[in-house]
Amino acid sequence: MTLRRLGRTDLMVPALCLGTMTWGRQNSPEEGFAQMDMALERGLFFWDTAEMYSAPPIAATCGRTEEIIGDWFARTGRRNEVLLASKVVGDGAGMDYLRGGKARADRKNITEAVEASLRRLRTDHIDLYQLHWPDRQADRFGRTVAHPAAQPGEVPIEETLSVFADLIKAGKIRHVGVSNETPWGTMRYVAAADHLGLPRIASIQNPYSLLNRTFEMGLAEVALREDVSMLAYSPLAAGTLTGKYLDGALPAPYRGSPKVAL
């Protein structure tokens, strides 16, 4: 397996990362166990999850994927063989079941979130801890929804990074990253880290595929010049590029109508 350096950290990760968001809803725990077994057998030791998984997110399965990973660690004793990434919800709008519907990227929420993730994962640290969504209205999935000025209640990026800094000092996380970010947001994180001596983001996890190349419009230059590794999710465009939706086919189960008609 080809290894690549994650940002400016000392972590060398496989070129492929195991995504886990379907475990506990679309896949059974047993299927998740089998995928983890297979991944390590083939040298795929970089795994990504999130507090809000399983997906699509609902109250009944929130945190379930992390529990399945934790059960596998407890059963196999192989936690030390895995570089584990997880994510904390930033702006939790629409998730009334997560921290009383008040999930934000502030000190209280992030601290509660990481403690809960560590319990579910049955581990004492997370190797890469990422902010799942910006704590502001921003472009998502190709939709432009950004506001030109800060909105009431936005958590400053500097506060979010300061919480991450304290968690690193406590040994609960090792490195930090962002997800679903914009060029402006990514540069603000980099600048805050450089100017204030806060943890530097190692990665940005955004959608990227042959059908979604928005990363190339601004973010690619930022990532390359600032050594922020890109973790591409949805590389098959939610299954569209596999051909499963050809000729109008809608195989069951599926997560929704395909984005592009082929």
N, C-alpha and C positions, 0 to 999 in steps of 0.2 A: 504494500500500500504506500503510495507516494505521501510524504509528510511535508507540511508547510508550516512556517512560523506564524503564530497568531499575533497579529499586530506587532508591537515591540516587546512582547512578553518573552519568557523563556519556554513557553509551551509550543511543542511541535505536534501538530494535529494532522490526522489523515485528510486527504483531499475531499473525502466524503464524510458526511456527518449523519448519524442515524436519527431520523425524526421519529417522535413517539406519540404524537398528539391523538392518534386514533385508539390507543389502548384504553380500554375501560368503557368504550361506547361502540365504536365500529369494529374493534377487535377485542376478544376476550383476554383475560389475564394469561391464560395458557398460550395463546398466540403471541402475546407480548414476550413471555418467557422464551419462546422458541426463537423469536427474532433477535433477542439479546444474545442467546446462545450462539446463533449463527453469525451474528456480527463479530463477536470476539474471536470465533474460530477463523474468521477471514481478515483479522487485523483491523477491524473497524471499531476503535475504542473511544471515539468522540461521539457523545450522545447529547441530544438537546430535548428539553421538556419545558414545562411552564406550570405555574400554579393554577391557571385557568383550565388546563386540559383535564378531561377529554374534550375533543372537538367533534362537532360544533358544540360550543360551551352552553351548558345548562346547569342549574343548581345541583341536580342530583349527581352529576359526575365531576363537579369542580374539585380538583385535587386528586382525582382517581388515578391518573396516569403516574403521578409521582408515587402514589402508594404502591402501584404495581412494580415500579422500578425498585422501591425500597424493599418490597417482599422478595424480589429476585436477589438483591444484595444480601439480605438476611439468609436466604436459602443457599446461596453459592459461596458467600464470603469473598467475592471478587471485586469489591468496591475499589480497591487500590489499582485495578487494571483499567479503570475507566476515567476519562476526562469528561466530567459531567457539567453540562450547561443547563441552567434553568432561567426563568424569567418572572419578574414581578409586574403585575398590571400597573400601568401608570394611571391614566384617566379611566376609571372603571365605570363610565357612564353606561347605563343599561344593564349593569350587573348588580342588581339590588341584593343578591345573595352573598356578595363578596364584601366582607367587612362592613356590613350594614349599609351597603350601597354608597359608601364614602371612600372607596379606594382611590388613593392619589399617590403621587411620587414624593411624599413628604416623609419626615423622620418616623412618625408614629406608624404609618402604613407599611413602609419598607421593613422596619424592624419586626413588626408582627408577621409580615409575609415571609421573611427569610426564616424566622423561627419555625413557622408552620411547615414550610417546605423541608427544612432539615429533619423535622419529626417524621414527615411522610416518607422521605427518601431514606430514612434510617442511616444518616451520615452526619459527620461533624463539620463538613465543609462542602461548598459548591465551587467548582473550579472556575466557571465563568457565569457571572450573574448579570442578567440583562434587563433593561427596562423595556417591557413589551410594547408599550405605546407611549408616545409623547404626552406629557401632562399639559396639553394645550390642544386647541383645534388646529389640525395640520392635514396636509395631503395624505390620503390613504387609498391604496389600491387604484391609483391613477385618477382619483377624484380630487379636484382642487377645492379645498374647503378652508384654506388658511385665512386668518384675519391679519391685517397689516399691523395691528397693535395688540399688546397683551390684553387678555381678557381677565375679568375679576376672578380671583381664586387660583390663578395659575401658580404652580410651585416653581420657584426659580431653579434653573439647572444647577446652580452652585449649591443649593440646599441638597438636591438629590445626590450630587457627587460627594458632598461632605458626609452624608449617611453611609454611602458606599465606602468611603475612606475609613470610617470607624469600624465597619464590619470587616474590612480587610485587616485592620489592626487587631481585631478580636479573633482573627483566624477563621471566621465563619464563611468568608468568600475569599477567593484568590485574585480574580481579575473581573473587570466589568465591561459591559458592552451595551449597545442600544439596538432597538429594532423598530421597523416601520418609521424610520427617521428621514428627515429632509436634509438637503445640503446645508441650509442655514442652521438647523439644529445640531447637525454633526460638528460643524465648525465651532459652534458655541460651546459644545462639550470639550473639544480640543483646546480652545482658547482658555476656558475656565481652568482646566487642568494645568496648562502651562503657566498661567499667570498666578494661580493661587496655590500651586503645589498639591493639587488634588489628584486622585487616580485618573490615569489617561484611559479612555475607552480603547479596548483592544479590537473591537469588531462592531459591525453593523449588520443586522439580519433583516434583509428586505426581499420582497418577491423579485425574481428574475428568471426569465425564460425567453424562448423565441417569440412568444406572444406578448411578453411584458418586458420591455427594455428601458423602462423609465429610469433605471439606475444609471444608465449611460449618460443621462442629461444632467450633469452637474455632480452627482454623487461619485461617479467613477474617478473623476479627477481628484476629489477630496480624499477618497480612500487611498489612492495611489500615492499622492503627495504627502499625506499625513500618516501613512502606515496604519490605516484602520482596515482590518481584514473584512472582506465581504463574505457573509454566510448567506448563500442564496436559498430561499425557500420557494416552494411551489415551482420547481424547475420544469415540471411537466404540465404547467398551467392547469392545476387541479384535475389532471387526468386527460385534458383535451388533446394533448400531444401524443397520447398513447394510441389514439384512434378509436377509443371506446365509444365515442359519440358520433362516429361517422354515419352518414345517411339517416340522421335523426334519431339514432339509437339512444335510449335512456336506460341503461342497465341498472337493475336494482341490486343492492341499495346504492344510491348516489347522493352526493351532498347538495345538489342543486343543479339547475339548468346550466349547460355549458356556456361559457362567456363568449365563445366565438363559434359561429356556424361554419363547418368545413364541408 
